[in-house]
Amino acid sequence: MEESMNELALPTYDPETLVRSITVDINAPASVVWDVLVDLEEYPAWNPFCIAVTSTLEIGAPFDMTLTDYSRGEGTFSYTEYVCAVVPERLLSWELLPTAESNDAARRDQVIETVSETACRYYSTDAFLGSQAHTIMAETGEWVKRAFDDTAIALKERAEALYSAR
């Protein structure tokens, strides 16, 4: 993945099938936010949407998640995607690729932008891809946005608490 010092080379997605979280300004260095994102064992302590995850975080490795079911407001479900980008302190991404059984595909990008030595911004996107992308967006976009916004706020709170405790 090519990148300059300021811009990550992210794929271009159809805006009609893209969920984007709110952007949060975080009063902690990008390194602290990165540490929170890659400390998978601690997700249950702070992440309201992805309440458990296992992965090696190597490119192509499974990213096995237990997710809160925002569509019904209760319960959880398991979901597996595959790590596709790891740029320390900048980008963590995973994707669902189409298979013989399902043409569904998606890519989740979590982006950290450095503002200063002690501050950064964070947002995440989920691009629904494949022939059913518009249908999936119509059926799930609203609750996925809520889940990603909640995650962004929780990440901000977690990173700022850890940074102020140092």
Secondary structure by P-SEA (a helix, b strand, c coil): ccccccccccccccccccccccbbbbcccaaaaaaaaacccccccccccccccccccccccccccccccccccccbbbbbbbbcccccccccbbbbbbcccccccbbbbbbbbbcccccbbbbbbbbbbccaaaaaaaacaaaaaaaaaaaaaaaaaaaaaaaaac
